[in-house]
Amino acid sequence: MKKIYILLLILISGAQLFAEDVVLKYWTEADQPTYFTREGFLYTWQFQRYELDQPCKIKEMTITLFGEPSAVTIVLIGNEGRNALPQYFMYTGKDVLAFSQFQYAGSTQPATITLPLQTPIEYIGEQVFIGVKIDNPDKTFLLTATTELQPSCTSENTGNYGFQVLADDQAASINEMWRVAGYTYLSTLTVEYSGTKYGYLSDRTLSTGLLPSLTNETVAWGDYDQDNNLDLLATGKLYRYMPGTEFKDATTTAGITGTPQANAFIDIDNDMDLDILFLNGYPEKCKIFINDGFGNFTANELNMPAFMQISGISIADVNNDSYPDLFVAQSYNASNNPYANYLFINNKDNTFTVKNGACVTNPSRRSVACSFVDYDNDGDQDLFVTNYFQEPDELWENRGNLTFVNVATDKSIDIFQFDSKYYANSGTGTDWYDFDNDNDMDLLISQATYPQLIPRGYQGTTLYRTNNGSFLNTWNTTEYKSNLGIEYDDSHSGGAFGDIDNDGLIDLLISVQNECHYESLLKHNADHTFINVSFEWGLSRITADNDACWADYNNDGHLDLVSSDNGKLKLYKNTYTTNNSWVEIDLTDGNGNYFAIGARVKIYVSGKIYTQEVNAGRGKKMQKPTRLHFGLGTASAIEDVKVRWPGKTDWVSYPGVKINQINKIHNEHVSVDELDGLSSGDNLSIIGPNPSSTYLAAEFNIGKNNSDISIDLFDLKSNLVENILIGKYDKGNYKLNLTTEKYAPGSYFLRLSNNGVSQIKSFVIIR
């Protein structure tokens, strides 16, 4: 490949420019034009790369040619998976935005060819390429400037992002196919920028009191001090959320020490408060920090393996004994050798025991993310594990009695055939959600696939839509892309569902694992496709690695985001203004694991049903709140809420749930009939404060004269704590004041009984 200089540059004017048009080019009229000969490298394609700052309308392209007559093909190519080379196009022939062929008449002087687009192309992406193929490449040349340019971005993993690429599509191997030059072709791209940066997701990391040195290596949300505010646990640092002052570092005062590979909130002793789990490798021991109910913790060492490379954790009560169990996924070492995964069963004494042979493969695979879910709707928790290095993913179906069977292949998950052999993809993250609102949990798998492998059947990030236990892959094997509009990127790392605008259609954030690649915020359209709104929402050009986690940290009904930027944790407050409704459901279970992990909730509004499942650990060491957030669109009221409690298959109805607020629902040791059995006019109400620390005001209404009334106080285990009152009451409204400072912190129930039928209300005592 050799440069030959031309003495004179003559520019031919193109189409008329408008005030809003921007002409992108990386050269000036002072540049001396030249061209590349094919000496030493028989290129067939030449590409000019353009960086784009925001969404735009692409209106026109120009190139500059010199030499003898020739047929010329020119293509406008899309984002190319944000790679520095247009490999996706070269290997698949896809990602073409515009195409033209023309006959160049030849010229002894540089000739600028203008190619206006008849219809401007609405485009969202950080880059585009102009590709040129000349049929007579030894006599006809695409002119280049001579000034050497610095790359727009540099990456240790993906290389330098220059502006000029040459390719030989007849090369004997991929290694001989590409050349990168440090200049720019004499071409232009005319665009009209059309994006508006509203910045709805506003970076509040520092203003909320979080340290700039925090990473998002492992993140957990939970209300450890039972004040109805979500607290944050990030890479060993505990932050208590305090409205008005935002987050306060409570790590030292709470008794938390160490920097774990993975951290999580877990009620290991099922005593109605969240303990903290630290998982470590040698020499630091794994620890469980036991919560005393007041937000103070005592550390106990755990006899667990020395974890080498924890990649994911998930918590669920897999054997329905009311105590949460734990799965730990591990990836691989510097030599790419895999580490073992483990399923730990809760011993009910603040320790775990490995369940040998459960939810593990032999040999081990290089696992990178995991999540428990009840995929088959049978009331118990199954487990999904995604693996890297083209190793098959795993879907462990819970058959009861701690028996799990891997049914991923039977369900056609992460398996495809090429040349009569079966292959798998390289998974990088996972999440579950009822994406299409059909009451089944759908499966997201973020995947990192090299573009040269896609024609062989390998896939980018995809979503499996489920229906009664069957899985439908939405990756289009003919078009080599997602049918849902999830743009291909070979650097996808993790993915997290969250309804950013409360319209009832779940949106998606996908993180990345390499520099010069950027996270994608994808808004869910009514036709169940996605559109990239990263620029509009304030997340453009952010290299958010690892994974992400949504939570309504300030209780305003809008999901906020924990993500990262170049390895540092970022907290984005959702400031979007909408008239859409929402509801949040906080479940607790007196019959099983207290925080109702694995419970499923259905919200009935305006002829629609929205479904979610309580999860405690997903993806890459991310733990979203057990409090469920639902966007409800334009609904003005909730018709019904149904809950399927952990380990159960029947649904319990809870009418009267209020819209646009946080609602607590507790599963008590009573029947459904008891909840609805009071005579007309009888009612028990908690006035507050709830949570209570010293006193609680309540009131009850009696519908008939001479009624035999009793009000009793019960603890979470349905033990009678105190008979509050008993006697005959006439029709009317009565006040009730309780002194609660004499009771221990925890959850309690007041039961109003009238001639054998009851109504129960719950409240919480904190200190």
Disulfide bonds with the S-S distance in Angstrom:
Cys153-Cys516 1.98
